[in-house]
Amino acid sequence: MKAFTRGLRAGIPIGLGYLSVSFTFGIMAIASGLTWWQAVIISMTTVTSAGQLSAIGTMAVPGQYAAMLVSQATINLRYAFMSMSLSQKTSKSFRGIWRWILGFFMTDEIFAVASAEKTVSVRFFCGLSVAPWVGWTLGTLAGSLVGNVLPPIVMGSLCLAIYGMFLAIILPPAKASRPVLAVVAIAAIIHCIFYYVPYLRDIPSGISISISAVAAAMLGALLFPLKNSEEVAEND
């Protein structure tokens, strides 16, 4: 139980941080026409901030299943790589159904905390996952219930908070690295082309976001390739 308790304590700050972000998701879900229980079920069964927020616009337009599939696969692919990376540090008992649980609860913050462990045990990871999952679900519930009573002008203002979160994620690395800033700018330009150019703006938003992200990443890899350790050693 010591490992579980230690993981539970490590996950509390993550859970508290998720409250505000999922609160905004709950408001946006209600504004897009979903019910409070639909928003809560989505958060309980997915636990992916960027994926859920991008899916809201797609879900508001019936029939865009292909667009949702492409956008979700693109946005959430990083969790697969995180899970594979963390699986190299798991204990021997971390197998079978526990591997599925690891993949389900994987988020950026949980990965960061778990990666600091020398060996990730089942009990530690389960404890670490509790507070983020509960915080994400409760925040969604609170936001969706508040979204049912707030006037539209207030809901619209609160929905802008999510863009502030994205800026908070993007700006620090963009300030520290010109290549990152260039990739962000390229992605923004490509998406603006999809948004304003006739015919292209008819493409579903989920697909246009995915194309913008992948194209910007490919251009960034070509224009700003990272040196491997051998090249760095030779240069030194």
Biotite code that builds the C-alpha atoms (Angstrom):
import biotite.structure as struc

atoms = struc.array([
    struc.Atom([0.000, 0.000, 0.000], chain_id="A", res_id=1, res_name="MET", atom_name="CA", element="C"),
    struc.Atom([2.954, 2.347, 0.458], chain_id="A", res_id=2, res_name="LYS", atom_name="CA", element="C"),
    struc.Atom([3.530, 2.463, -3.297], chain_id="A", res_id=3, res_name="ALA", atom_name="CA", element="C"),
    struc.Atom([-0.162, 3.157, -3.944], chain_id="A", res_id=4, res_name="PHE", atom_name="CA", element="C"),
    struc.Atom([-0.242, 5.943, -1.351], chain_id="A", res_id=5, res_name="THR", atom_name="CA", element="C"),
    struc.Atom([2.927, 7.478, -2.760], chain_id="A", res_id=6, res_name="ARG", atom_name="CA", element="C"),
    struc.Atom([1.435, 7.431, -6.254], chain_id="A", res_id=7, res_name="GLY", atom_name="CA", element="C"),
    struc.Atom([-1.816, 8.897, -4.960], chain_id="A", res_id=8, res_name="LEU", atom_name="CA", element="C"),
    struc.Atom([0.045, 11.814, -3.390], chain_id="A", res_id=9, res_name="ARG", atom_name="CA", element="C"),
    struc.Atom([2.059, 12.385, -6.563], chain_id="A", res_id=10, res_name="ALA", atom_name="CA", element="C"),
    struc.Atom([-1.137, 12.542, -8.621], chain_id="A", res_id=11, res_name="GLY", atom_name="CA", element="C"),
    struc.Atom([-3.001, 15.095, -6.483], chain_id="A", res_id=12, res_name="ILE", atom_name="CA", element="C"),
    struc.Atom([-1.344, 18.174, -8.095], chain_id="A", res_id=13, res_name="PRO", atom_name="CA", element="C"),
    struc.Atom([-2.170, 16.759, -11.537], chain_id="A", res_id=14, res_name="ILE", atom_name="CA", element="C"),
    struc.Atom([-5.794, 16.195, -10.524], chain_id="A", res_id=15, res_name="GLY", atom_name="CA", element="C"),
    struc.Atom([-6.117, 19.747, -9.216], chain_id="A", res_id=16, res_name="LEU", atom_name="CA", element="C"),
    struc.Atom([-4.692, 21.107, -12.468], chain_id="A", res_id=17, res_name="GLY", atom_name="CA", element="C"),
    struc.Atom([-7.120, 19.025, -14.507], chain_id="A", res_id=18, res_name="TYR", atom_name="CA", element="C"),
    struc.Atom([-10.101, 20.534, -12.686], chain_id="A", res_id=19, res_name="LEU", atom_name="CA", element="C"),
    struc.Atom([-9.802, 23.896, -14.440], chain_id="A", res_id=20, res_name="SER", atom_name="CA", element="C"),
    struc.Atom([-9.139, 22.472, -17.912], chain_id="A", res_id=21, res_name="VAL", atom_name="CA", element="C"),
    struc.Atom([-11.969, 19.919, -17.755], chain_id="A", res_id=22, res_name="SER", atom_name="CA", element="C"),
    struc.Atom([-14.257, 22.620, -16.344], chain_id="A", res_id=23, res_name="PHE", atom_name="CA", element="C"),
    struc.Atom([-13.774, 24.506, -19.593], chain_id="A", res_id=24, res_name="THR", atom_name="CA", element="C"),
    struc.Atom([-14.399, 21.332, -21.592], chain_id="A", res_id=25, res_name="PHE", atom_name="CA", element="C"),
    struc.Atom([-17.703, 20.853, -19.764], chain_id="A", res_id=26, res_name="GLY", atom_name="CA", element="C"),
    struc.Atom([-18.793, 24.372, -20.667], chain_id="A", res_id=27, res_name="ILE", atom_name="CA", element="C"),
    struc.Atom([-17.767, 23.926, -24.297], chain_id="A", res_id=28, res_name="MET", atom_name="CA", element="C"),
    struc.Atom([-19.601, 20.591, -24.481], chain_id="A", res_id=29, res_name="ALA", atom_name="CA", element="C"),
    struc.Atom([-22.842, 22.171, -23.300], chain_id="A", res_id=30, res_name="ILE", atom_name="CA", element="C"),
    struc.Atom([-22.363, 25.109, -25.677], chain_id="A", res_id=31, res_name="ALA", atom_name="CA", element="C"),
    struc.Atom([-21.974, 22.622, -28.548], chain_id="A", res_id=32, res_name="SER", atom_name="CA", element="C"),
    struc.Atom([-25.279, 20.914, -27.782], chain_id="A", res_id=33, res_name="GLY", atom_name="CA", element="C"),
    struc.Atom([-24.199, 17.953, -25.626], chain_id="A", res_id=34, res_name="LEU", atom_name="CA", element="C"),
    struc.Atom([-25.928, 17.075, -22.367], chain_id="A", res_id=35, res_name="THR", atom_name="CA", element="C"),
    struc.Atom([-24.120, 17.079, -19.033], chain_id="A", res_id=36, res_name="TRP", atom_name="CA", element="C"),
    struc.Atom([-24.084, 13.290, -18.781], chain_id="A", res_id=37, res_name="TRP", atom_name="CA", element="C"),
    struc.Atom([-22.711, 12.923, -22.325], chain_id="A", res_id=38, res_name="GLN", atom_name="CA", element="C"),
    struc.Atom([-19.847, 15.275, -21.454], chain_id="A", res_id=39, res_name="ALA", atom_name="CA", element="C"),
    struc.Atom([-19.090, 13.353, -18.259], chain_id="A", res_id=40, res_name="VAL", atom_name="CA", element="C"),
    struc.Atom([-19.100, 9.974, -20.038], chain_id="A", res_id=41, res_name="ILE", atom_name="CA", element="C"),
    struc.Atom([-16.687, 11.337, -22.654], chain_id="A", res_id=42, res_name="ILE", atom_name="CA", element="C"),
    struc.Atom([-14.270, 12.474, -19.947], chain_id="A", res_id=43, res_name="SER", atom_name="CA", element="C"),
    struc.Atom([-14.595, 9.232, -18.001], chain_id="A", res_id=44, res_name="MET", atom_name="CA", element="C"),
    struc.Atom([-13.829, 7.057, -21.016], chain_id="A", res_id=45, res_name="THR", atom_name="CA", element="C"),
    struc.Atom([-11.169, 9.063, -22.886], chain_id="A", res_id=46, res_name="THR", atom_name="CA", element="C"),
    struc.Atom([-9.125, 11.332, -20.565], chain_id="A", res_id=47, res_name="VAL", atom_name="CA", element="C"),
    struc.Atom([-7.499, 13.305, -23.360], chain_id="A", res_id=48, res_name="THR", atom_name="CA", element="C"),
    struc.Atom([-7.686, 17.083, -23.105], chain_id="A", res_id=49, res_name="SER", atom_name="CA", element="C"),
    struc.Atom([-6.640, 18.122, -26.604], chain_id="A", res_id=50, res_name="ALA", atom_name="CA", element="C"),
    struc.Atom([-8.483, 15.199, -28.200], chain_id="A", res_id=51, res_name="GLY", atom_name="CA", element="C"),
    struc.Atom([-11.759, 15.969, -26.447], chain_id="A", res_id=52, res_name="GLN", atom_name="CA", element="C"),
    struc.Atom([-11.576, 19.694, -27.109], chain_id="A", res_id=53, res_name="LEU", atom_name="CA", element="C"),
    struc.Atom([-10.842, 19.189, -30.809], chain_id="A", res_id=54, res_name="SER", atom_name="CA", element="C"),
    struc.Atom([-13.619, 16.614, -31.098], chain_id="A", res_id=55, res_name="ALA", atom_name="CA", element="C"),
    struc.Atom([-16.285, 18.996, -29.795], chain_id="A", res_id=56, res_name="ILE", atom_name="CA", element="C"),
    struc.Atom([-16.406, 20.962, -33.054], chain_id="A", res_id=57, res_name="GLY", atom_name="CA", element="C"),
    struc.Atom([-16.494, 17.767, -35.099], chain_id="A", res_id=58, res_name="THR", atom_name="CA", element="C"),
    struc.Atom([-19.217, 16.177, -32.985], chain_id="A", res_id=59, res_name="MET", atom_name="CA", element="C"),
    struc.Atom([-21.410, 19.245, -33.440], chain_id="A", res_id=60, res_name="ALA", atom_name="CA", element="C"),
    struc.Atom([-21.656, 18.410, -37.164], chain_id="A", res_id=61, res_name="VAL", atom_name="CA", element="C"),
    struc.Atom([-23.307, 14.991, -37.712], chain_id="A", res_id=62, res_name="PRO", atom_name="CA", element="C"),
    struc.Atom([-21.676, 12.481, -40.025], chain_id="A", res_id=63, res_name="GLY", atom_name="CA", element="C"),
    struc.Atom([-18.043, 13.591, -39.781], chain_id="A", res_id=64, res_name="GLN", atom_name="CA", element="C"),
    struc.Atom([-16.822, 10.242, -38.505], chain_id="A", res_id=65, res_name="TYR", atom_name="CA", element="C"),
    struc.Atom([-13.822, 10.057, -40.845], chain_id="A", res_id=66, res_name="ALA", atom_name="CA", element="C"),
    struc.Atom([-12.687, 13.536, -39.812], chain_id="A", res_id=67, res_name="ALA", atom_name="CA", element="C"),
    struc.Atom([-12.956, 12.623, -36.151], chain_id="A", res_id=68, res_name="MET", atom_name="CA", element="C"),
    struc.Atom([-11.036, 9.384, -36.690], chain_id="A", res_id=69, res_name="LEU", atom_name="CA", element="C"),
    struc.Atom([-8.174, 11.158, -38.465], chain_id="A", res_id=70, res_name="VAL", atom_name="CA", element="C"),
    struc.Atom([-7.957, 14.046, -36.014], chain_id="A", res_id=71, res_name="SER", atom_name="CA", element="C"),
    struc.Atom([-8.106, 11.840, -32.912], chain_id="A", res_id=72, res_name="GLN", atom_name="CA", element="C"),
    struc.Atom([-5.509, 9.433, -34.279], chain_id="A", res_id=73, res_name="ALA", atom_name="CA", element="C"),
    struc.Atom([-3.168, 12.335, -35.027], chain_id="A", res_id=74, res_name="THR", atom_name="CA", element="C"),
    struc.Atom([-3.654, 14.140, -31.726], chain_id="A", res_id=75, res_name="ILE", atom_name="CA", element="C"),
    struc.Atom([-3.540, 11.077, -29.469], chain_id="A", res_id=76, res_name="ASN", atom_name="CA", element="C"),
    struc.Atom([-0.777, 9.147, -31.220], chain_id="A", res_id=77, res_name="LEU", atom_name="CA", element="C"),
    struc.Atom([1.757, 10.567, -28.777], chain_id="A", res_id=78, res_name="ARG", atom_name="CA", element="C"),
    struc.Atom([0.150, 8.608, -25.942], chain_id="A", res_id=79, res_name="TYR", atom_name="CA", element="C"),
    struc.Atom([1.029, 5.361, -27.707], chain_id="A", res_id=80, res_name="ALA", atom_name="CA", element="C"),
    struc.Atom([4.690, 6.371, -27.840], chain_id="A", res_id=81, res_name="PHE", atom_name="CA", element="C"),
    struc.Atom([4.577, 7.473, -24.185], chain_id="A", res_id=82, res_name="MET", atom_name="CA", element="C"),
    struc.Atom([3.093, 4.131, -23.173], chain_id="A", res_id=83, res_name="SER", atom_name="CA", element="C"),
    struc.Atom([5.728, 2.190, -25.090], chain_id="A", res_id=84, res_name="MET", atom_name="CA", element="C"),
    struc.Atom([8.479, 4.294, -23.538], chain_id="A", res_id=85, res_name="SER", atom_name="CA", element="C"),
    struc.Atom([7.149, 3.906, -19.995], chain_id="A", res_id=86, res_name="LEU", atom_name="CA", element="C"),
    struc.Atom([6.609, 0.171, -20.459], chain_id="A", res_id=87, res_name="SER", atom_name="CA", element="C"),
    struc.Atom([10.399, -0.199, -20.511], chain_id="A", res_id=88, res_name="GLN", atom_name="CA", element="C"),
    struc.Atom([10.476, 0.915, -16.868], chain_id="A", res_id=89, res_name="LYS", atom_name="CA", element="C"),
    struc.Atom([7.561, -1.089, -15.501], chain_id="A", res_id=90, res_name="THR", atom_name="CA", element="C"),
    struc.Atom([7.947, -3.913, -12.993], chain_id="A", res_id=91, res_name="SER", atom_name="CA", element="C"),
    struc.Atom([7.581, -7.583, -13.962], chain_id="A", res_id=92, res_name="LYS", atom_name="CA", element="C"),
    struc.Atom([4.058, -7.686, -12.506], chain_id="A", res_id=93, res_name="SER", atom_name="CA", element="C"),
    struc.Atom([3.019, -4.940, -14.933], chain_id="A", res_id=94, res_name="PHE", atom_name="CA", element="C"),
    struc.Atom([1.648, -7.225, -17.658], chain_id="A", res_id=95, res_name="ARG", atom_name="CA", element="C"),
    struc.Atom([-1.631, -8.411, -19.156], chain_id="A", res_id=96, res_name="GLY", atom_name="CA", element="C"),
    struc.Atom([-4.620, -6.199, -18.320], chain_id="A", res_id=97, res_name="ILE", atom_name="CA", element="C"),
    struc.Atom([-2.348, -3.799, -16.433], chain_id="A", res_id=98, res_name="TRP", atom_name="CA", element="C"),
    struc.Atom([-0.741, -2.815, -19.742], chain_id="A", res_id=99, res_name="ARG", atom_name="CA", element="C"),
    struc.Atom([-4.155, -1.792, -21.038], chain_id="A", res_id=100, res_name="TRP", atom_name="CA", element="C"),
    struc.Atom([-4.760, 0.235, -17.890], chain_id="A", res_id=101, res_name="ILE", atom_name="CA", element="C"),
    struc.Atom([-1.410, 1.974, -18.361], chain_id="A", res_id=102, res_name="LEU", atom_name="CA", element="C"),
    struc.Atom([-2.366, 2.962, -21.911], chain_id="A", res_id=103, res_name="GLY", atom_name="CA", element="C"),
    struc.Atom([-5.835, 4.168, -20.875], chain_id="A", res_id=104, res_name="PHE", atom_name="CA", element="C"),
    struc.Atom([-4.635, 6.503, -18.123], chain_id="A", res_id=105, res_name="PHE", atom_name="CA", element="C"),
    struc.Atom([-1.599, 7.806, -20.012], chain_id="A", res_id=106, res_name="MET", atom_name="CA", element="C"),
    struc.Atom([-1.424, 11.591, -20.209], chain_id="A", res_id=107, res_name="THR", atom_name="CA", element="C"),
    struc.Atom([1.451, 14.030, -20.604], chain_id="A", res_id=108, res_name="ASP", atom_name="CA", element="C"),
    struc.Atom([1.557, 14.823, -16.884], chain_id="A", res_id=109, res_name="GLU", atom_name="CA", element="C"),
    struc.Atom([1.192, 11.222, -15.683], chain_id="A", res_id=110, res_name="ILE", atom_name="CA", element="C"),
    struc.Atom([3.947, 10.189, -18.073], chain_id="A", res_id=111, res_name="PHE", atom_name="CA", element="C"),
    struc.Atom([6.241, 12.932, -16.750], chain_id="A", res_id=112, res_name="ALA", atom_name="CA", element="C"),
    struc.Atom([5.751, 11.902, -13.106], chain_id="A", res_id=113, res_name="VAL", atom_name="CA", element="C"),
    struc.Atom([5.966, 8.155, -13.773], chain_id="A", res_id=114, res_name="ALA", atom_name="CA", element="C"),
    struc.Atom([9.108, 8.579, -15.872], chain_id="A", res_id=115, res_name="SER", atom_name="CA", element="C"),
    struc.Atom([10.915, 9.960, -12.832], chain_id="A", res_id=116, res_name="ALA", atom_name="CA", element="C"),
    struc.Atom([10.543, 6.556, -11.154], chain_id="A", res_id=117, res_name="GLU", atom_name="CA", element="C"),
    struc.Atom([13.350, 4.047, -11.406], chain_id="A", res_id=118, res_name="LYS", atom_name="CA", element="C"),
    struc.Atom([10.796, 1.231, -11.683], chain_id="A", res_id=119, res_name="THR", atom_name="CA", element="C"),
    struc.Atom([7.064, 1.822, -12.149], chain_id="A", res_id=120, res_name="VAL", atom_name="CA", element="C"),
    struc.Atom([5.025, -0.651, -10.119], chain_id="A", res_id=121, res_name="SER", atom_name="CA", element="C"),
    struc.Atom([1.364, -1.485, -10.646], chain_id="A", res_id=122, res_name="VAL", atom_name="CA", element="C"),
    struc.Atom([0.343, -0.032, -7.300], chain_id="A", res_id=123, res_name="ARG", atom_name="CA", element="C"),
    struc.Atom([2.242, 3.214, -7.818], chain_id="A", res_id=124, res_name="PHE", atom_name="CA", element="C"),
    struc.Atom([0.770, 3.765, -11.287], chain_id="A", res_id=125, res_name="PHE", atom_name="CA", element="C"),
    struc.Atom([-2.766, 2.966, -10.093], chain_id="A", res_id=126, res_name="CYS", atom_name="CA", element="C"),
    struc.Atom([-2.390, 5.443, -7.240], chain_id="A", res_id=127, res_name="GLY", atom_name="CA", element="C"),
    struc.Atom([-0.922, 8.033, -9.597], chain_id="A", res_id=128, res_name="LEU", atom_name="CA", element="C"),
    struc.Atom([-3.891, 7.699, -11.973], chain_id="A", res_id=129, res_name="SER", atom_name="CA", element="C"),
    struc.Atom([-6.680, 8.120, -9.407], chain_id="A", res_id=130, res_name="VAL", atom_name="CA", element="C"),
    struc.Atom([-6.544, 11.886, -8.744], chain_id="A", res_id=131, res_name="ALA", atom_name="CA", element="C"),
    struc.Atom([-6.105, 12.934, -12.422], chain_id="A", res_id=132, res_name="PRO", atom_name="CA", element="C"),
    struc.Atom([-9.052, 10.755, -13.518], chain_id="A", res_id=133, res_name="TRP", atom_name="CA", element="C"),
    struc.Atom([-11.289, 11.958, -10.688], chain_id="A", res_id=134, res_name="VAL", atom_name="CA", element="C"),
    struc.Atom([-10.241, 15.587, -11.210], chain_id="A", res_id=135, res_name="GLY", atom_name="CA", element="C"),
    struc.Atom([-10.861, 15.396, -14.941], chain_id="A", res_id=136, res_name="TRP", atom_name="CA", element="C"),
    struc.Atom([-14.312, 13.849, -14.430], chain_id="A", res_id=137, res_name="THR", atom_name="CA", element="C"),
    struc.Atom([-15.423, 16.169, -11.623], chain_id="A", res_id=138, res_name="LEU", atom_name="CA", element="C"),
    struc.Atom([-14.220, 19.246, -13.500], chain_id="A", res_id=139, res_name="GLY", atom_name="CA", element="C"),
    struc.Atom([-16.229, 18.191, -16.546], chain_id="A", res_id=140, res_name="THR", atom_name="CA", element="C"),
    struc.Atom([-19.308, 17.603, -14.398], chain_id="A", res_id=141, res_name="LEU", atom_name="CA", element="C"),
    struc.Atom([-18.987, 21.013, -12.742], chain_id="A", res_id=142, res_name="ALA", atom_name="CA", element="C"),
    struc.Atom([-18.438, 22.800, -16.052], chain_id="A", res_id=143, res_name="GLY", atom_name="CA", element="C"),
    struc.Atom([-21.360, 21.080, -17.757], chain_id="A", res_id=144, res_name="SER", atom_name="CA", element="C"),
    struc.Atom([-23.730, 21.849, -14.879], chain_id="A", res_id=145, res_name="LEU", atom_name="CA", element="C"),
    struc.Atom([-22.626, 25.488, -14.748], chain_id="A", res_id=146, res_name="VAL", atom_name="CA", element="C"),
    struc.Atom([-22.978, 25.678, -18.522], chain_id="A", res_id=147, res_name="GLY", atom_name="CA", element="C"),
    struc.Atom([-26.675, 24.865, -18.165], chain_id="A", res_id=148, res_name="ASN", atom_name="CA", element="C"),
    struc.Atom([-27.381, 27.927, -16.022], chain_id="A", res_id=149, res_name="VAL", atom_name="CA", element="C"),
    struc.Atom([-24.932, 30.587, -17.203], chain_id="A", res_id=150, res_name="LEU", atom_name="CA", element="C"),
    struc.Atom([-26.017, 33.072, -19.882], chain_id="A", res_id=151, res_name="PRO", atom_name="CA", element="C"),
    struc.Atom([-24.520, 32.551, -23.360], chain_id="A", res_id=152, res_name="PRO", atom_name="CA", element="C"),
    struc.Atom([-22.278, 35.635, -23.145], chain_id="A", res_id=153, res_name="ILE", atom_name="CA", element="C"),
    struc.Atom([-20.618, 34.334, -19.952], chain_id="A", res_id=154, res_name="VAL", atom_name="CA", element="C"),
    struc.Atom([-20.227, 30.840, -21.400], chain_id="A", res_id=155, res_name="MET", atom_name="CA", element="C"),
    struc.Atom([-18.588, 32.288, -24.507], chain_id="A", res_id=156, res_name="GLY", atom_name="CA", element="C"),
    struc.Atom([-16.124, 34.192, -22.341], chain_id="A", res_id=157, res_name="SER", atom_name="CA", element="C"),
    struc.Atom([-15.229, 31.141, -20.257], chain_id="A", res_id=158, res_name="LEU", atom_name="CA", element="C"),
    struc.Atom([-14.677, 29.072, -23.394], chain_id="A", res_id=159, res_name="CYS", atom_name="CA", element="C"),
    struc.Atom([-11.828, 31.436, -24.286], chain_id="A", res_id=160, res_name="LEU", atom_name="CA", element="C"),
    struc.Atom([-9.914, 30.107, -21.275], chain_id="A", res_id=161, res_name="ALA", atom_name="CA", element="C"),
    struc.Atom([-8.938, 26.993, -23.175], chain_id="A", res_id=162, res_name="ILE", atom_name="CA", element="C"),
    struc.Atom([-7.068, 29.068, -25.742], chain_id="A", res_id=163, res_name="TYR", atom_name="CA", element="C"),
    struc.Atom([-5.110, 30.614, -22.894], chain_id="A", res_id=164, res_name="GLY", atom_name="CA", element="C"),
    struc.Atom([-4.124, 27.106, -21.802], chain_id="A", res_id=165, res_name="MET", atom_name="CA", element="C"),
    struc.Atom([-2.868, 26.256, -25.275], chain_id="A", res_id=166, res_name="PHE", atom_name="CA", element="C"),
    struc.Atom([-0.887, 29.502, -25.409], chain_id="A", res_id=167, res_name="LEU", atom_name="CA", element="C"),
    struc.Atom([0.631, 28.679, -22.030], chain_id="A", res_id=168, res_name="ALA", atom_name="CA", element="C"),
    struc.Atom([1.783, 25.345, -23.442], chain_id="A", res_id=169, res_name="ILE", atom_name="CA", element="C"),
    struc.Atom([3.120, 26.721, -26.732], chain_id="A", res_id=170, res_name="ILE", atom_name="CA", element="C"),
    struc.Atom([4.761, 30.021, -25.797], chain_id="A", res_id=171, res_name="LEU", atom_name="CA", element="C"),
    struc.Atom([7.498, 28.864, -23.336], chain_id="A", res_id=172, res_name="PRO", atom_name="CA", element="C"),
    struc.Atom([9.113, 26.346, -25.730], chain_id="A", res_id=173, res_name="PRO", atom_name="CA", element="C"),
    struc.Atom([8.575, 28.727, -28.652], chain_id="A", res_id=174, res_name="ALA", atom_name="CA", element="C"),
    struc.Atom([10.487, 31.467, -26.802], chain_id="A", res_id=175, res_name="LYS", atom_name="CA", element="C"),
    struc.Atom([13.315, 29.095, -25.960], chain_id="A", res_id=176, res_name="ALA", atom_name="CA", element="C"),
    struc.Atom([13.662, 27.566, -29.434], chain_id="A", res_id=177, res_name="SER", atom_name="CA", element="C"),
    struc.Atom([13.424, 29.241, -32.823], chain_id="A", res_id=178, res_name="ARG", atom_name="CA", element="C"),
    struc.Atom([12.724, 25.932, -34.621], chain_id="A", res_id=179, res_name="PRO", atom_name="CA", element="C"),
    struc.Atom([9.721, 25.351, -32.360], chain_id="A", res_id=180, res_name="VAL", atom_name="CA", element="C"),
    struc.Atom([8.510, 28.896, -33.027], chain_id="A", res_id=181, res_name="LEU", atom_name="CA", element="C"),
    struc.Atom([8.910, 28.327, -36.768], chain_id="A", res_id=182, res_name="ALA", atom_name="CA", element="C"),
    struc.Atom([6.949, 25.054, -36.660], chain_id="A", res_id=183, res_name="VAL", atom_name="CA", element="C"),
    struc.Atom([4.138, 26.731, -34.692], chain_id="A", res_id=184, res_name="VAL", atom_name="CA", element="C"),
    struc.Atom([4.037, 29.586, -37.221], chain_id="A", res_id=185, res_name="ALA", atom_name="CA", element="C"),
    struc.Atom([3.992, 27.145, -40.148], chain_id="A", res_id=186, res_name="ILE", atom_name="CA", element="C"),
    struc.Atom([1.104, 25.200, -38.615], chain_id="A", res_id=187, res_name="ALA", atom_name="CA", element="C"),
    struc.Atom([-0.836, 28.421, -38.027], chain_id="A", res_id=188, res_name="ALA", atom_name="CA", element="C"),
    struc.Atom([-0.265, 29.606, -41.609], chain_id="A", res_id=189, res_name="ILE", atom_name="CA", element="C"),
    struc.Atom([-1.348, 26.288, -43.109], chain_id="A", res_id=190, res_name="ILE", atom_name="CA", element="C"),
    struc.Atom([-4.484, 26.212, -40.979], chain_id="A", res_id=191, res_name="HIS", atom_name="CA", element="C"),
    struc.Atom([-5.307, 29.816, -41.960], chain_id="A", res_id=192, res_name="CYS", atom_name="CA", element="C"),
    struc.Atom([-5.081, 28.737, -45.600], chain_id="A", res_id=193, res_name="ILE", atom_name="CA", element="C"),
    struc.Atom([-7.616, 25.997, -44.907], chain_id="A", res_id=194, res_name="PHE", atom_name="CA", element="C"),
    struc.Atom([-9.824, 28.462, -43.070], chain_id="A", res_id=195, res_name="TYR", atom_name="CA", element="C"),
    struc.Atom([-9.887, 31.296, -45.610], chain_id="A", res_id=196, res_name="TYR", atom_name="CA", element="C"),
    struc.Atom([-9.234, 29.800, -49.061], chain_id="A", res_id=197, res_name="VAL", atom_name="CA", element="C"),
    struc.Atom([-12.408, 28.835, -50.976], chain_id="A", res_id=198, res_name="PRO", atom_name="CA", element="C"),
    struc.Atom([-13.012, 25.087, -51.371], chain_id="A", res_id=199, res_name="TYR", atom_name="CA", element="C"),
    struc.Atom([-10.304, 24.348, -48.804], chain_id="A", res_id=200, res_name="LEU", atom_name="CA", element="C"),
    struc.Atom([-12.433, 25.847, -46.051], chain_id="A", res_id=201, res_name="ARG", atom_name="CA", element="C"),
    struc.Atom([-15.087, 23.251, -46.836], chain_id="A", res_id=202, res_name="ASP", atom_name="CA", element="C"),
    struc.Atom([-12.759, 20.523, -45.544], chain_id="A", res_id=203, res_name="ILE", atom_name="CA", element="C"),
    struc.Atom([-13.823, 19.326, -42.060], chain_id="A", res_id=204, res_name="PRO", atom_name="CA", element="C"),
    struc.Atom([-11.917, 21.034, -39.261], chain_id="A", res_id=205, res_name="SER", atom_name="CA", element="C"),
    struc.Atom([-10.624, 17.762, -37.825], chain_id="A", res_id=206, res_name="GLY", atom_name="CA", element="C"),
    struc.Atom([-8.902, 16.817, -41.087], chain_id="A", res_id=207, res_name="ILE", atom_name="CA", element="C"),
    struc.Atom([-7.543, 20.326, -41.691], chain_id="A", res_id=208, res_name="SER", atom_name="CA", element="C"),
    struc.Atom([-6.049, 20.422, -38.175], chain_id="A", res_id=209, res_name="ILE", atom_name="CA", element="C"),
    struc.Atom([-4.417, 17.034, -38.722], chain_id="A", res_id=210, res_name="SER", atom_name="CA", element="C"),
    struc.Atom([-2.978, 18.068, -42.095], chain_id="A", res_id=211, res_name="ILE", atom_name="CA", element="C"),
    struc.Atom([-1.664, 21.320, -40.625], chain_id="A", res_id=212, res_name="SER", atom_name="CA", element="C"),
    struc.Atom([0.015, 19.530, -37.708], chain_id="A", res_id=213, res_name="ALA", atom_name="CA", element="C"),
    struc.Atom([1.594, 16.770, -39.789], chain_id="A", res_id=214, res_name="VAL", atom_name="CA", element="C"),
    struc.Atom([2.729, 19.139, -42.578], chain_id="A", res_id=215, res_name="ALA", atom_name="CA", element="C"),
    struc.Atom([4.272, 21.564, -40.070], chain_id="A", res_id=216, res_name="ALA", atom_name="CA", element="C"),
    struc.Atom([6.065, 18.707, -38.290], chain_id="A", res_id=217, res_name="ALA", atom_name="CA", element="C"),
    struc.Atom([7.465, 17.349, -41.572], chain_id="A", res_id=218, res_name="MET", atom_name="CA", element="C"),
    struc.Atom([8.666, 20.784, -42.671], chain_id="A", res_id=219, res_name="LEU", atom_name="CA", element="C"),
    struc.Atom([10.194, 21.330, -39.247], chain_id="A", res_id=220, res_name="GLY", atom_name="CA", element="C"),
    struc.Atom([12.059, 18.017, -39.473], chain_id="A", res_id=221, res_name="ALA", atom_name="CA", element="C"),
    struc.Atom([13.405, 18.960, -42.924], chain_id="A", res_id=222, res_name="LEU", atom_name="CA", element="C"),
    struc.Atom([14.337, 22.549, -42.083], chain_id="A", res_id=223, res_name="LEU", atom_name="CA", element="C"),
    struc.Atom([15.593, 21.997, -38.522], chain_id="A", res_id=224, res_name="PHE", atom_name="CA", element="C"),
    struc.Atom([16.899, 18.410, -38.245], chain_id="A", res_id=225, res_name="PRO", atom_name="CA", element="C"),
    struc.Atom([18.130, 17.358, -34.820], chain_id="A", res_id=226, res_name="LEU", atom_name="CA", element="C"),
    struc.Atom([21.687, 16.083, -34.582], chain_id="A", res_id=227, res_name="LYS", atom_name="CA", element="C"),
    struc.Atom([22.108, 12.615, -33.139], chain_id="A", res_id=228, res_name="ASN", atom_name="CA", element="C"),
    struc.Atom([24.591, 11.873, -30.378], chain_id="A", res_id=229, res_name="SER", atom_name="CA", element="C"),
    struc.Atom([27.270, 10.590, -32.773], chain_id="A", res_id=230, res_name="GLU", atom_name="CA", element="C"),
    struc.Atom([27.201, 13.774, -34.854], chain_id="A", res_id=231, res_name="GLU", atom_name="CA", element="C"),
    struc.Atom([27.379, 15.896, -31.728], chain_id="A", res_id=232, res_name="VAL", atom_name="CA", element="C"),
    struc.Atom([30.385, 13.903, -30.478], chain_id="A", res_id=233, res_name="ALA", atom_name="CA", element="C"),
    struc.Atom([32.177, 14.306, -33.821], chain_id="A", res_id=234, res_name="GLU", atom_name="CA", element="C"),
    struc.Atom([31.564, 18.052, -33.833], chain_id="A", res_id=235, res_name="ASN", atom_name="CA", element="C"),
    struc.Atom([32.892, 18.305, -30.300], chain_id="A", res_id=236, res_name="ASP", atom_name="CA", element="C"),
])
